Amino acid sequence: MATHVNQEPESGHTDMAEHLRTWHGFISFMKWQAIGAAAILFLLAIFRTHD
C-alpha cells in the first residue's frame, strides 16, 4: 500500500523564494501590460480619423 506524502508546507510557513519569484513575475507582467496599453492609446491618438 502506498504511503501518502504530505507536500503542503506546515501551517504558517511560506516559501519566500517562491513567493518573491511569483511577485516579481506579476509586477513585470503588469508593467508590460501598462506599457502596451499606453502604446495602443498613443497609436489610436495619432491615427484617429476625423469626420
N, C-alpha and C positions, 0 to 999 in steps of 0.2 A: 504494500500500500504506500502510495506517495505521501510524503510529508508536505504540509503547507508551509511555504516560506513567506513570512511577512516582510514585504519590501516597502511598506509605508514607514516613514520616519516616525519616531516617537512623538507624541503629542507635545507641542510647544517648541519643537526643533525644526529649523528651516535650513535647507542647503543654500547658504548665502551666495555661493558662487553661481549656482543655477539661477537663483533669484535675480542677481545683478546682471547676468547674461541676458535673461529674458527682458529685464527693464531696459537695458541699453538697446536691445533689438527693437523694442516697442518705440522708444524715443527716436531711433534712427528712421523707422518706418514712418512715424508721424511727421518728422522733419521733411522727408522726401515727398510725402503727400501734400504738405503745405506748399512746398516749392512747386510741385506740379500744378496745384490749383492756382497759384499765383501766375504761373506761366500761361495757363489756359485763359485766365481772366485778362492778362496782358494782350494775348493774341486776339481775343474777342474784341477788346477795345481798339486795337489797331485796325482790324479788318472788318469792323462793323459796316453795315450798309445803311445809307440814308435814303428815305423815300422822297 
